[in-house]
């Protein structure tokens, strides 16, 4: 699978603050790529450079085989972007917002109406077309943001914390649509998020800390490297759990033990069969990975 985004030795400073420090990574065509970090880690700076909204100090940005410095206009046509904050015009209707956006790409007349109808069905906003953006709920507005980004069928969809503050139903709708488009159109998705369950579904993850890559790999590789496994045991006394010699915590009607890996968990169960009549084994989560790598918890996009 070829790379559709190549970032090499990218640097960007704002005065004395170096926001991005010698950053290099690649994104493969068609994959879901998660770009994680607390606010100030360099995520949005990198995205703004990729979108041509911010000039880099040095380094190179290659998108779809073209150098950003020499092909900015053509590269922008390949990108669809959902920014953290909505860029829709609150005074205009949903229809007018999307029509003006489509016109920038030469999508007019019947072609516009057909694409609008398709996206309205996919994202569930058929009954909102005449309403002004300012009168929509946050979830409704986000659906229109996504439709705006998808209108010209981009090769790369950049999602900068797209589901922050949304209700579970709207989040599910958005991800179902995005997953479907990835399968049908081989669309690449570049995601920043503070919902770690979204990062768990990624094909590849890069974790930024202070403008530099702190860790990278598939979710499974990162979990195996930075977290252990957990065994939750039901129906046993704390005295018996304590004798096993592993760190544990009391959760509701059970005890959860921390073990280094699945092999250790298997050995523990085999050697103590009388205790493991009712239990479950789970791997560490991406939250655990992020905390282990950065020493910070990702909560609402901020460190804690």
Backbone bond lengths (Angstrom), bond angles and torsions (degrees), N, CA, C in turn:
res aa  C-N    CA-C-N  psi(-1)  N-CA   C-N-CA  omega(-1)  CA-C   N-CA-C  phi
1 X - - - 1.461 - - 1.526 109.25 -
2 X 1.338 117.22 126.38 1.455 120.81 -175.79 1.523 111.60 -80.97
3 X 1.327 115.66 159.82 1.461 121.22 179.05 1.530 109.27 -85.57
4 X 1.332 115.89 133.63 1.460 120.71 178.44 1.525 110.82 -102.33
5 X 1.347 116.43 -19.36 1.462 122.02 174.48 1.523 108.13 -129.96
6 X 1.330 116.87 129.23 1.459 121.90 176.31 1.527 108.78 -131.34
7 X 1.310 115.64 116.02 1.465 122.08 177.60 1.528 107.53 -109.58
8 X 1.313 116.69 124.06 1.456 120.78 -176.63 1.522 111.68 -127.85
9 X 1.344 116.09 120.01 1.474 123.41 173.18 1.531 112.34 49.94
10 X 1.326 115.62 45.41 1.461 121.75 -177.16 1.528 111.22 -78.31
11 X 1.323 115.83 133.85 1.466 121.88 177.92 1.519 110.02 -134.23
12 X 1.337 115.17 142.59 1.457 120.82 174.68 1.523 109.60 -153.38
13 X 1.330 115.62 127.38 1.464 121.13 178.88 1.515 110.31 -122.87
14 X 1.322 115.13 151.10 1.459 122.68 172.07 1.520 106.30 -121.40
15 X 1.315 115.89 96.82 1.452 119.38 -173.75 1.520 110.20 65.40
16 X 1.326 116.15 -124.90 1.461 121.06 -179.94 1.526 112.75 -85.51
17 X 1.323 116.62 -5.24 1.464 120.30 -177.50 1.522 110.51 -95.29
18 X 1.326 116.93 118.22 1.454 121.16 178.18 1.522 108.01 -92.32
19 X 1.335 116.54 103.40 1.459 121.90 -174.30 1.518 112.58 -77.15
20 X 1.343 116.31 -35.39 1.471 121.89 179.21 1.520 107.41 -130.22
21 X 1.340 115.76 128.29 1.459 120.75 -171.81 1.529 111.40 -122.27
22 X 1.321 116.55 101.11 1.466 122.56 173.64 1.532 111.28 49.94
23 X 1.321 115.80 49.75 1.463 122.60 -173.35 1.524 111.28 -83.55
24 X 1.338 116.70 129.78 1.466 121.92 177.46 1.528 109.71 -138.52
25 X 1.326 116.24 129.63 1.467 121.43 173.64 1.526 109.33 -164.16
26 X 1.328 115.70 167.05 1.466 121.49 178.08 1.518 109.84 -130.31
27 X 1.327 115.43 148.87 1.460 122.00 175.46 1.519 107.71 -121.08
28 X 1.314 117.32 126.15 1.460 121.09 -178.57 1.528 110.88 -82.59
29 X 1.311 114.89 147.87 1.456 120.59 -179.30 1.528 111.03 -60.17
30 X 1.324 116.50 132.37 1.454 121.99 175.38 1.512 115.57 85.92
31 X 1.332 118.29 -3.92 1.458 119.10 -176.25 1.528 112.31 -91.82
32 X 1.325 114.79 162.53 1.460 122.28 169.41 1.517 106.29 -96.96
33 X 1.322 115.47 112.73 1.452 123.31 -174.58 1.517 108.34 -109.45
34 X 1.330 117.94 123.16 1.460 122.22 -179.17 1.523 109.81 -103.65
35 X 1.315 115.51 128.97 1.466 124.24 -176.47 1.529 106.32 -118.53
36 X 1.339 116.85 102.24 1.457 121.09 -168.13 1.523 112.36 -111.35
37 X 1.322 114.93 153.07 1.455 121.34 177.31 1.513 109.94 163.47
38 X 1.335 117.09 154.95 1.461 120.46 176.92 1.523 109.29 -71.03
39 X 1.325 116.79 168.48 1.462 119.91 175.08 1.531 109.64 -57.33
40 X 1.326 115.78 133.35 1.454 120.35 -178.49 1.513 113.41 93.89
41 X 1.336 117.03 -0.70 1.467 119.75 -179.26 1.522 112.62 -77.37
42 X 1.341 117.36 -19.09 1.463 120.79 179.54 1.511 114.52 116.09
43 X 1.334 117.48 3.68 1.469 120.98 -176.63 1.533 112.17 -64.11
44 X 1.333 115.74 -56.46 1.464 119.36 -176.13 1.527 111.44 -66.32
45 X 1.324 117.61 -33.15 1.465 120.45 176.54 1.524 109.91 -61.28
46 X 1.325 116.18 -45.31 1.471 120.51 178.79 1.518 111.10 -61.88
47 X 1.321 116.83 -45.00 1.464 121.26 179.76 1.526 110.96 -62.43
48 X 1.327 117.15 -43.57 1.461 119.97 -179.74 1.528 111.92 -64.01
49 X 1.329 116.70 -32.48 1.462 120.33 175.50 1.526 109.65 -69.00
50 X 1.330 117.00 -44.57 1.463 121.60 179.53 1.526 111.95 -60.25
51 X 1.337 116.24 -34.23 1.460 121.21 -178.02 1.525 113.12 -86.94
52 X 1.335 116.88 -1.09 1.453 120.45 179.10 1.509 114.00 79.17
53 X 1.327 117.87 14.03 1.465 121.22 179.90 1.520 112.85 -90.63
54 X 1.323 115.43 -10.40 1.459 120.78 -176.77 1.518 108.32 -143.85
55 X 1.318 117.53 136.35 1.456 120.73 179.50 1.522 110.30 -86.41
56 X 1.306 115.82 135.18 1.467 121.08 176.23 1.522 109.77 -78.08
57 X 1.316 116.19 161.32 1.462 120.47 173.64 1.524 110.39 -80.23
58 X 1.327 115.02 -46.74 1.462 121.19 174.99 1.521 109.48 -164.13
59 X 1.338 115.54 177.56 1.457 120.87 -173.21 1.515 109.93 101.48
60 X 1.322 116.63 -178.99 1.463 119.83 -178.55 1.524 111.31 -131.88
61 X 1.329 114.81 147.82 1.460 122.54 176.34 1.519 107.39 -127.75
62 X 1.325 116.52 114.10 1.462 122.63 179.41 1.523 107.71 -112.94
63 X 1.329 117.09 121.34 1.458 122.06 -179.99 1.520 109.39 -125.12
64 X 1.313 115.30 123.54 1.470 122.65 -178.18 1.527 110.84 53.42
65 X 1.332 115.59 41.18 1.455 121.76 175.66 1.510 115.43 80.29
66 X 1.344 117.70 5.38 1.461 120.82 -176.69 1.522 110.89 -121.73
67 X 1.333 114.87 142.48 1.459 121.54 178.73 1.528 109.01 -75.17
68 X 1.335 115.81 126.72 1.465 120.71 -178.37 1.524 112.33 -58.58
69 X 1.323 116.97 -36.19 1.470 120.86 -178.13 1.533 112.14 -63.27
70 X 1.321 116.77 -29.04 1.460 120.64 -174.19 1.529 113.53 -106.56
71 X 1.332 116.99 -13.59 1.473 119.84 -172.50 1.527 112.37 -136.25
72 X 1.321 116.76 38.52 1.458 120.56 -173.99 1.530 112.78 -57.59
73 X 1.326 117.48 -46.62 1.468 120.55 -175.58 1.528 111.51 -63.81
74 X 1.339 116.94 -46.38 1.462 119.71 -178.85 1.526 111.48 -68.42
75 X 1.327 117.53 -34.37 1.461 121.17 178.51 1.525 110.81 -67.64
76 X 1.322 116.85 -39.29 1.469 119.80 179.24 1.521 111.77 -58.64
77 X 1.322 116.91 -30.48 1.468 120.45 179.45 1.519 111.87 -70.64
78 X 1.327 116.23 -17.80 1.469 120.19 179.56 1.529 112.05 -89.96
79 X 1.345 116.18 -9.03 1.464 120.58 -173.93 1.521 111.96 -105.47
80 X 1.330 115.47 140.27 1.455 122.16 167.14 1.516 105.64 -121.03
81 X 1.331 117.33 131.82 1.459 119.75 -172.56 1.529 110.93 -127.91
82 X 1.333 115.48 128.70 1.457 121.58 170.46 1.520 106.34 -110.66
83 X 1.329 116.43 105.89 1.454 121.45 -176.48 1.530 111.16 -80.03
84 X 1.324 116.32 163.40 1.466 121.07 177.70 1.518 110.87 -54.51
85 X 1.324 115.85 -45.57 1.461 121.36 179.81 1.519 109.30 -104.66
86 X 1.322 116.00 136.62 1.459 121.15 -177.61 1.525 111.44 -59.36
87 X 1.330 115.92 140.41 1.467 120.98 177.69 1.525 110.82 -109.59
88 X 1.318 117.25 13.61 1.461 121.52 178.92 1.523 110.69 -74.22
89 X 1.323 116.67 152.63 1.463 122.58 177.82 1.523 108.66 -84.55
90 X 1.320 116.43 111.73 1.465 121.70 -174.95 1.521 113.54 -62.73
91 X 1.317 117.74 -24.85 1.464 120.73 -176.08 1.529 112.86 -83.96
92 X 1.340 116.40 -15.92 1.459 120.41 -177.71 1.530 111.29 -97.29
93 X 1.301 115.99 160.40 1.465 121.09 176.83 1.524 110.02 -74.57
94 X 1.317 115.56 166.12 1.466 120.97 175.45 1.527 109.49 -57.34
95 X 1.334 116.05 -46.55 1.463 121.45 -179.04 1.529 111.05 -57.97
96 X 1.342 116.60 -48.10 1.466 120.22 -176.80 1.527 111.81 -67.37
97 X 1.335 117.39 -37.44 1.457 120.61 176.61 1.519 110.97 -59.80
98 X 1.309 116.75 -47.18 1.461 120.48 -176.53 1.528 111.45 -74.00
99 X 1.317 116.77 -33.21 1.464 119.75 177.81 1.524 111.58 -65.42
100 X 1.336 116.50 -42.65 1.470 119.77 179.85 1.523 110.97 -67.01
101 X 1.343 116.59 -36.43 1.465 120.16 177.62 1.526 110.52 -66.66
102 X 1.310 116.84 -45.48 1.467 121.65 -178.62 1.528 111.10 -61.71
103 X 1.331 116.39 -36.39 1.463 120.64 -178.01 1.526 111.67 -62.15
104 X 1.332 116.46 -30.51 1.468 120.06 178.66 1.520 111.62 -63.11
105 X 1.320 116.22 -24.62 1.469 121.05 179.93 1.526 111.66 -104.43
106 X 1.326 116.54 11.48 1.459 119.98 178.83 1.508 113.72 73.13
107 X 1.323 117.11 21.41 1.464 121.23 179.06 1.517 107.43 -94.51
108 X 1.332 116.54 105.11 1.459 122.06 -171.18 1.531 111.12 -131.84
109 X 1.317 115.68 169.62 1.457 121.44 171.62 1.512 114.51 54.96
110 X 1.329 115.00 -132.11 1.462 121.07 -176.46 1.514 111.82 -64.22
111 X 1.332 117.71 -35.52 1.460 120.93 178.41 1.528 110.49 -61.29
112 X 1.332 115.96 -41.61 1.463 120.31 177.64 1.520 110.59 -63.21
113 X 1.325 116.94 -48.23 1.464 120.29 -177.02 1.527 111.91 -62.70
114 X 1.313 116.69 -38.64 1.466 120.05 179.47 1.529 111.48 -66.97
115 X 1.336 116.19 -43.01 1.466 119.48 179.55 1.521 110.70 -68.42
116 X 1.324 117.17 -39.20 1.462 121.18 177.61 1.519 110.68 -60.97
117 X 1.315 116.09 -44.76 1.468 120.29 179.91 1.523 111.04 -62.36
118 X 1.316 116.03 -41.91 1.467 120.94 -179.79 1.523 111.23 -62.23
119 X 1.331 117.04 -47.82 1.461 120.77 -177.86 1.531 111.52 -70.42
120 X 1.333 116.78 -35.62 1.467 120.31 178.91 1.522 111.01 -61.87
121 X 1.317 116.40 -37.99 1.473 120.49 177.71 1.530 109.97 -71.07
122 X 1.332 116.58 -45.95 1.462 120.96 -178.26 1.528 112.02 -59.55
123 X 1.338 115.73 -43.57 1.457 120.80 -173.73 1.529 113.63 -101.14
124 X 1.325 115.90 1.00 1.458 120.13 173.00 1.514 115.27 68.09
125 X 1.347 117.29 46.72 1.465 118.02 177.11 1.534 112.29 -127.65
126 X 1.342 116.75 28.14 1.479 120.40 -179.85 1.520 112.21 -56.64
127 X 1.339 117.66 -35.68 1.462 121.44 -175.95 1.531 113.00 -87.67
128 X 1.342 117.03 5.78 1.463 120.40 -176.49 1.530 113.38 -109.24
129 X 1.313 118.10 -1.05 1.463 121.18 -169.95 1.524 113.96 -59.47
130 X 1.318 117.97 -32.96 1.466 120.53 -177.45 1.529 113.08 -91.70
131 X 1.318 116.74 -7.07 1.467 119.95 -178.16 1.521 111.08 -81.89
132 X 1.326 116.37 145.82 1.465 119.68 176.98 1.525 109.32 -75.22
133 X 1.312 115.82 148.52 1.459 121.92 -177.87 1.530 111.01 -58.19
134 X 1.336 116.04 -38.46 1.458 120.30 -177.38 1.513 114.23 -62.61
135 X 1.330 117.45 -17.67 1.467 121.28 -178.82 1.529 113.08 -99.71
136 X 1.331 116.37 5.51 1.462 120.13 -179.53 1.528 110.98 -88.98
137 X 1.332 115.76 155.18 1.465 120.57 172.35 1.520 108.74 -74.62
138 X 1.333 115.77 169.03 1.464 119.31 179.54 1.518 112.32 -60.13
139 X 1.323 117.31 -41.49 1.460 120.86 179.65 1.515 112.64 -66.72
140 X 1.341 116.93 -40.21 1.461 120.82 178.16 1.518 110.89 -65.19
141 X 1.325 116.09 -42.29 1.461 120.25 179.97 1.528 110.86 -63.40
142 X 1.336 116.39 -37.81 1.461 119.73 -179.38 1.518 111.09 -64.75
143 X 1.313 116.87 -35.87 1.466 119.57 177.46 1.528 110.66 -62.51
144 X 1.324 116.40 -37.74 1.465 119.79 179.31 1.525 110.34 -71.94
145 X 1.344 117.03 -36.40 1.465 120.54 174.63 1.530 110.60 -56.50
146 X 1.322 115.36 -44.81 1.463 120.05 -179.28 1.526 110.48 -67.45
147 X 1.328 117.54 -41.91 1.470 121.09 177.79 1.525 110.27 -59.72
148 X 1.323 116.21 -42.72 1.470 121.47 178.47 1.524 110.90 -58.09
149 X 1.340 116.71 -42.47 1.464 121.35 -178.80 1.526 112.48 -70.94
150 X 1.326 116.46 -27.59 1.460 120.76 -175.40 1.524 113.86 -93.64
151 X 1.324 117.47 -8.72 1.465 120.34 -168.17 1.523 113.08 -56.58
152 X 1.326 117.78 -39.21 1.464 121.15 -174.88 1.534 112.09 -95.38
153 X 1.330 116.70 16.60 1.474 122.95 178.78 1.538 111.80 53.21
154 X 1.315 117.01 64.21 1.468 120.28 -177.05 1.532 111.99 -69.05
155 X 1.320 115.34 152.30 1.465 119.97 173.78 1.526 110.93 -75.11
156 X 1.346 115.10 -31.13 1.463 120.82 -177.12 1.524 108.80 -126.45
157 X 1.325 116.44 125.69 1.460 121.74 176.38 1.517 108.06 -108.05
158 X 1.344 116.37 118.29 1.453 122.01 179.08 1.520 108.42 -99.87
159 X 1.318 116.15 121.19 1.459 122.23 -177.73 1.526 108.88 -116.84
160 X 1.329 116.82 106.72 1.462 121.15 -178.47 1.531 108.45 -98.46
161 X 1.332 115.99 95.60 1.462 123.72 -176.38 1.530 110.87 48.72
162 X 1.341 116.83 60.30 1.472 120.84 -171.19 1.521 115.00 -72.62
163 X 1.331 117.94 -22.60 1.472 119.32 -172.67 1.526 113.02 -111.00
164 X 1.323 117.54 12.32 1.463 120.77 179.58 1.527 110.92 -59.16
165 X 1.318 115.86 125.45 1.453 121.20 176.18 1.509 115.34 79.61
166 X 1.325 118.27 2.28 1.457 120.16 -178.59 1.524 111.64 -85.37
167 X 1.321 115.60 153.36 1.458 120.41 175.76 1.531 109.08 -72.83
168 X 1.338 117.77 156.11 1.469 121.40 -176.81 1.523 114.19 -55.86
169 X 1.334 117.52 -36.12 1.458 120.12 -179.07 1.529 111.54 -65.05
170 X 1.332 116.54 -45.73 1.463 120.18 179.45 1.521 111.05 -65.94
171 X 1.330 117.34 -39.59 1.468 120.65 176.52 1.516 110.43 -59.40
172 X 1.329 116.70 -42.66 1.460 120.80 -178.99 1.523 111.32 -65.00
173 X 1.345 116.41 -42.01 1.460 120.57 178.70 1.519 110.74 -60.46
174 X 1.331 116.25 -47.65 1.458 120.31 -178.77 1.524 111.56 -60.80
175 X 1.317 117.15 -44.12 1.452 119.51 -178.20 1.521 112.29 -71.49
176 X 1.317 117.87 -32.25 1.468 120.31 175.90 1.526 110.29 -63.83
177 X 1.334 116.10 -42.70 1.467 120.48 179.32 1.526 111.01 -65.15
178 X 1.321 116.19 -46.06 1.465 120.76 -178.92 1.524 111.14 -63.83
179 X 1.317 117.27 -43.07 1.469 120.91 178.79 1.519 111.24 -63.00
180 X 1.327 116.59 -39.32 1.458 121.05 179.47 1.526 110.73 -64.96
181 X 1.333 116.72 -42.24 1.462 120.26 -179.98 1.527 111.66 -68.01
182 X 1.319 116.83 -35.01 1.466 119.32 176.63 1.516 110.65 -61.03
183 X 1.330 116.35 -41.10 1.467 120.49 -178.53 1.527 111.36 -71.03
184 X 1.320 116.40 -43.84 1.465 120.41 -174.10 1.522 113.35 -79.17
185 X 1.329 117.23 -35.62 1.461 121.03 -172.48 1.525 113.64 -116.87
186 X 1.338 117.24 3.57 1.463 122.28 -179.12 1.532 110.87 55.32
187 X 1.317 115.84 36.80 1.464 121.20 -179.26 1.527 110.61 -73.86
188 X 1.319 116.12 135.87 1.466 122.57 176.60 1.530 108.56 -86.55
189 X 1.333 116.46 136.21 1.458 120.64 179.84 1.524 109.25 -120.25
190 X 1.326 115.13 122.66 1.467 123.22 179.29 1.524 106.32 -108.17
191 X 1.322 116.74 110.68 1.463 122.20 -168.68 1.521 113.27 -117.19
192 X 1.331 116.32 133.09 1.459 120.37 161.98 1.531 106.20 -113.51
193 X 1.312 116.89 139.93 1.458 120.79 -177.19 1.522 109.99 -159.06
194 X 1.329 116.91 155.42 1.461 119.61 169.55 1.526 110.13 -111.75
195 X 1.357 116.13 9.28 1.458 120.29 170.89 1.530 107.32 -93.77
196 X 1.319 116.15 104.11 1.449 119.28 -172.31 1.521 113.54 -66.76
197 X 1.350 117.70 -22.78 1.463 118.25 177.11 1.529 110.90 -67.46
198 X 1.346 117.43 -26.08 1.460 119.99 175.33 1.529 110.36 -71.34
199 X 1.323 116.49 -37.92 1.466 120.63 178.07 1.522 111.21 -67.61
200 X 1.333 117.12 -28.92 1.463 121.07 179.52 1.516 111.22 -61.43
201 X 1.325 117.67 -30.00 1.461 122.19 -179.00 1.529 112.88 -83.54
202 X 1.329 117.42 -2.68 1.468 120.75 -176.49 1.523 111.65 -72.35
203 X 1.318 115.90 155.06 1.468 121.37 173.94 1.524 110.62 -79.35
204 X 1.335 116.05 -32.04 1.466 120.55 -179.48 1.525 108.31 -150.09
205 X 1.330 115.49 146.64 1.466 121.18 -176.19 1.527 109.59 -130.23
206 X 1.326 115.64 135.64 1.458 122.06 169.71 1.521 107.56 -120.17
207 X 1.328 116.81 129.17 1.458 121.82 177.37 1.521 108.72 -108.09
208 X 1.327 115.60 120.93 1.462 121.97 179.01 1.522 110.58 -96.96
209 X 1.317 115.81 144.96 1.457 121.05 172.91 1.527 107.22 -145.94
210 X 1.314 116.04 120.11 1.469 121.21 -179.05 1.524 112.77 54.29
211 X 1.342 115.64 42.75 1.446 120.57 173.91 1.516 116.15 81.03
212 X 1.325 117.57 0.76 1.466 121.69 -178.95 1.527 110.35 -125.45
213 X 1.330 116.20 158.15 1.460 120.31 177.28 1.519 109.09 -75.76
214 X 1.333 115.02 120.88 1.459 120.83 178.66 1.525 111.30 -94.34
215 X 1.340 116.94 -27.98 1.468 121.39 178.47 1.523 108.44 -164.32
216 X 1.319 116.77 153.16 1.456 121.37 176.70 1.521 109.82 -155.62
217 X 1.326 115.84 153.24 1.456 121.37 -179.27 1.518 110.20 151.96
218 X 1.330 116.17 -179.00 1.457 119.38 173.70 1.525 108.21 -72.45
219 X 1.332 118.59 159.53 1.467 119.71 176.86 1.519 112.87 -53.85
220 X 1.337 117.70 -40.71 1.461 120.40 179.80 1.518 111.49 -65.97
221 X 1.337 117.18 -43.01 1.467 120.39 178.42 1.526 111.09 -60.76
222 X 1.322 116.20 -42.38 1.461 120.05 -179.08 1.526 111.50 -68.01
223 X 1.326 116.69 -40.17 1.465 120.28 178.29 1.530 110.50 -63.89
224 X 1.328 115.78 -43.60 1.464 119.14 -179.72 1.521 112.22 -65.72
225 X 1.320 116.86 -32.81 1.466 120.79 -176.86 1.524 112.62 -82.43
226 X 1.331 116.99 -38.53 1.465 119.53 -170.10 1.533 115.06 -110.69
227 X 1.309 118.03 -8.94 1.462 119.91 178.34 1.520 109.66 -134.43
228 X 1.319 116.07 166.18 1.455 120.96 174.38 1.512 110.40 -106.21
229 X 1.327 116.11 -159.74 1.454 122.59 175.75 1.521 109.13 -105.80
230 X 1.300 114.97 165.44 1.460 121.08 176.48 1.531 109.28 -126.77
231 X 1.322 115.31 136.25 1.462 120.36 173.11 1.521 107.92 -114.16
232 X 1.315 116.13 121.79 1.459 121.00 176.54 1.533 108.25 -101.61
233 X 1.323 115.84 120.72 1.472 121.49 -176.75 1.524 109.09 -110.93
234 X 1.326 115.29 132.97 1.464 121.64 179.26 1.530 110.26 -111.00
235 X 1.327 115.29 148.42 1.467 120.50 171.72 1.512 115.03 73.58
236 X 1.336 118.35 29.52 1.466 120.99 176.93 1.533 108.77 -129.59
237 X 1.328 115.88 159.40 1.462 120.60 -179.47 1.523 110.09 -84.21
238 X 1.321 115.95 157.77 1.462 120.85 179.99 1.525 111.03 -65.92
239 X 1.315 117.45 -32.98 1.465 120.67 179.10 1.524 110.98 -59.31
240 X 1.319 116.45 -43.06 1.470 120.75 -179.01 1.531 111.00 -69.18
241 X 1.322 116.72 -37.67 1.461 120.79 178.46 1.526 109.80 -65.62
242 X 1.319 116.67 -41.48 1.461 121.96 -177.91 1.526 110.96 -61.04
243 X 1.351 116.83 -36.67 1.461 121.20 -178.30 1.537 112.98 -67.70
244 X 1.321 117.19 -16.75 1.464 119.96 179.58 1.530 111.92 -70.34
245 X 1.341 116.08 -20.03 1.456 119.99 172.83 1.513 116.06 82.95
246 X 1.330 117.91 15.63 1.461 120.88 179.15 1.538 109.95 -113.28
247 X 1.314 115.33 154.16 1.462 119.80 175.20 1.523 108.97 -63.57
248 X 1.314 116.34 138.24 1.471 119.01 -177.94 1.515 110.23 -146.86
249 X 1.338 114.81 166.35 1.460 120.88 174.24 1.518 109.06 -139.65
250 X 1.323 115.52 150.44 1.456 122.05 179.99 1.524 108.33 -88.91
251 X 1.325 117.74 120.38 1.468 121.32 178.21 1.526 109.17 -126.85
252 X 1.305 116.45 114.14 1.463 123.08 -179.69 1.529 110.75 50.31
253 X 1.339 117.40 -114.87 1.463 121.48 -177.55 1.524 112.04 -103.24
254 X 1.331 116.75 30.39 1.465 120.21 -176.57 1.526 110.13 -150.46
255 X 1.336 114.45 174.29 1.461 121.74 174.87 1.528 107.94 -124.43
256 X 1.342 116.15 136.19 1.456 120.25 -179.98 1.519 109.16 -112.43
257 X 1.339 115.49 118.18 1.461 122.36 179.92 1.519 110.73 -96.25
258 X 1.327 116.51 141.91 1.464 122.24 174.44 1.526 108.67 -98.08
259 X 1.328 116.67 124.20 1.465 121.29 178.79 1.522 108.83 -126.16
260 X 1.330 118.66 154.23 1.466 121.32 -174.09 1.521 114.69 -61.54
261 X 1.352 116.28 -39.46 1.455 119.45 -175.49 1.522 109.97 -162.34
262 X 1.323 116.08 178.56 1.460 121.45 -177.72 1.525 111.78 -65.53
263 X 1.328 117.19 -34.80 1.460 120.52 178.07 1.521 111.01 -61.49
264 X 1.330 116.85 -42.12 1.464 121.21 178.12 1.524 110.71 -64.66
265 X 1.337 115.87 -39.91 1.467 120.26 178.92 1.519 110.80 -62.27
266 X 1.332 115.95 -42.86 1.469 120.30 -179.78 1.520 110.94 -62.71
267 X 1.338 116.58 -43.64 1.461 120.32 179.56 1.513 112.09 -63.04
268 X 1.311 116.37 -39.18 1.461 120.89 -179.83 1.525 111.08 -63.91
269 X 1.314 115.88 -40.78 1.467 120.45 -179.06 1.525 110.81 -69.96
270 X 1.328 116.68 -43.77 1.469 121.17 -179.11 1.523 111.53 -63.09
271 X 1.327 116.65 -37.02 1.471 120.76 -176.75 1.524 113.87 -84.28
272 X 1.333 116.12 -11.00 1.472 119.38 -179.41 1.529 110.45 -136.04
273 X 1.328 117.14 56.69 1.470 119.96 -173.55 1.524 113.96 -61.53
274 X 1.348 117.40 -27.51 1.464 120.07 -177.58 1.528 112.40 -67.29
275 X 1.333 118.10 -21.43 1.461 121.58 -178.85 1.533 113.06 -91.60
276 X 1.329 116.38 -20.15 1.461 119.80 -171.03 1.530 112.16 -107.10
277 X 1.313 114.49 62.07 1.468 120.15 174.48 1.526 111.23 -87.48
278 X 1.319 115.87 -29.97 1.463 121.48 -179.20 1.527 107.87 -140.40
279 X 1.327 116.97 105.76 1.459 120.57 -175.00 1.527 110.86 -157.25
280 X 1.317 115.80 168.12 1.467 121.16 173.49 1.526 109.48 -147.19
281 X 1.338 115.49 148.33 1.466 122.05 179.63 1.524 108.17 -113.54
282 X 1.319 116.37 130.51 1.466 121.14 176.43 1.519 109.57 -132.53
283 X 1.335 115.44 150.35 1.455 120.51 174.93 1.521 109.66 -82.92
284 X 1.315 116.26 160.87 1.454 120.62 174.37 1.520 110.29 -60.43
285 X 1.319 116.67 159.30 1.447 121.58 -178.34 1.529 110.68 -99.23
286 X 1.343 115.08 169.43 1.459 119.16 178.21 1.532 111.25 -64.57
287 X 1.336 117.54 -27.09 1.470 119.77 173.97 1.523 110.47 -59.39
288 X 1.354 115.43 -41.42 1.461 120.75 179.61 1.525 110.77 -65.99
289 X 1.332 115.67 -39.25 1.465 120.45 177.65 1.525 110.03 -61.70
290 X 1.327 116.00 -48.89 1.468 120.49 -177.32 1.527 110.95 -60.26
291 X 1.323 116.32 -42.51 1.462 120.52 179.78 1.523 110.89 -65.85
292 X 1.340 116.34 -41.05 1.458 120.27 -179.38 1.533 111.25 -66.06
293 X 1.328 116.91 -36.96 1.463 121.48 -176.20 1.530 111.96 -77.49
294 X 1.327 117.08 -43.51 1.461 120.96 -171.94 1.525 114.16 -106.66
295 X 1.337 116.30 -17.19 1.459 119.93 -174.76 1.514 112.54 75.65
296 X 1.351 116.06 13.90 1.453 121.34 -177.67 1.526 110.11 -129.32
297 X 1.310 115.94 151.17 1.459 120.96 172.18 1.516 108.39 -96.30
298 X 1.337 115.63 138.14 1.465 120.05 178.71 1.516 108.47 -92.90
299 X 1.327 116.27 104.80 1.458 121.41 -178.39 1.510 108.41 -129.27
300 X 1.344 116.01 112.41 1.449 119.48 179.85 1.508 113.80 60.78
301 X 1.346 116.27 27.25 1.458 120.70 177.80 1.506 113.85 81.06
302 X 1.337 118.29 8.23 1.457 120.33 179.61 1.505 109.55 -124.18
303 X 1.322 116.31 160.16 1.453 119.25 177.62 1.517 109.69 -84.00
304 X 1.325 114.13 154.48 1.458 119.36 -178.19 1.509 109.74 -142.98
